[in-house]
């Protein structure tokens, strides 16, 4: 089975971070990178002020329900360094974003280890990030709303990669 990595970049909400970690646990994501200003759980030798790290950890826990302790995650401030490291490791880097030239998720298939990057709840991923990825995938919408919450969109994409993508391969 291919490795699946989630990169959450510039996510504002601790509740979305918790949901992403819980979803990652449920769908067998190998590691979650929390990049940019994305809040992250407390960790050993945390250099943040205790009242800040404890507050963020408690807020993330509300939706993660312990997944913040069972899922491997790393805080990596610079997304460009994270993308370079992933690519040097032979991992296909894919953005989940509505953008020109995107591939509809149902048509997307990969046999490689893959990293999915999701971005800010309102603004999505910057063009500079999109320029660094191998592909961009998009979830087709058919309702009046044009987008989903980042945690919901991530869950759909990760489920597709974990279960649907497998059946498309073989």
Secondary structure, DSSP 8 states (H G I E B T S, - for coil): ---EEEEEES---HHHHHHHHHHHHHTT-SEEEEETT------TT--S-HHHHHHHHHHHHHHHTTHHHHS-EEEES-HHHHHHHHHHTT-EEEEE---TT-EEGGG---SS-EEEEE-BTTTBS-HHHHTTSSEEEE----SS-----HHHHHHHHHHIIIIIHHHHH-
